[in-house]
Amino acid sequence: MGYQAILLILGAYLLGSIPSAYLAGKWIKGIDLRQFGSGTVSGSMVWEHVAHWAVFPVGIFDLLKAALPSWIGLKLGLGEGVATAAGLSALVGHNWPLYLGFTGGRGLSPFVGTLAVIFPWGIPWLLVFLAVGYLLGDSAPWALASLILLPWFNLQVDGPAVISVAALVMLILTVVKRLEANRRALPAERVERRKVIWRRIIFDRDIPSHKEWINRQL
């Protein structure tokens, strides 16, 4: 891997680390989003605890901070592999931001940004799953399902092979981030700990009620 690719991937991580949702919470309402709802630095928590309108600039920025490095990778002629790696690096920065002690979001918006450059057909695929989840009251398991099935969809439409790899990487990062949960402690009791681990992986929360989870204050 050449120096251009390395610099692009490192720069993408630093760009991805800019916590737009956290900054929106601080600038608009003077709050730390990590102390509300799911504790994630994400657009969904901006919607619930900051302001509905703020979701749009936050979401656009989070999308662009992965799309831009991916686009630069293609423009420099570094290939789809490096361009996708740059987008995923921005996603890692979003999930584990250097500027917030590695406590960030879940990475879906940066992943959409990467898809916008490398595989635009992946965007409606993800949005359909998220819409179904929204209508059913919980998008977290549907987001997982979309990532699990994305390689199959990519194969059906003859998309870039690198997207199947990217989907697997995104799935792994999503599960790891849900389990790590910005370093939120697991229950000490063994049975309850297993329940929480299961809920984190599938539902991205520690308690049964989605409504109570997103509205809680720490």
Secondary structure, 3 states (H helix, E strand, C coil): CCHHHHHHHHHHHHHHCCCHHHHHHHHHHCCCHHHECCCCCCHHHHHHHCCCCCHHHHHHHHHHHHHHHHHHHHHCCCHHHHHHHHHHHHHHHHHCCHHHCCCCCCCHHHHHHHHHHHCCCHHHHHHHHHHHHHHHCCCHHHHHHHHHHHHHHHHHCCCCHHHHHHHHHHHHHHHHHHHHHHHCCCCCCHHHHHHHHHHHHHHCCCCCCHHHHHHCEC
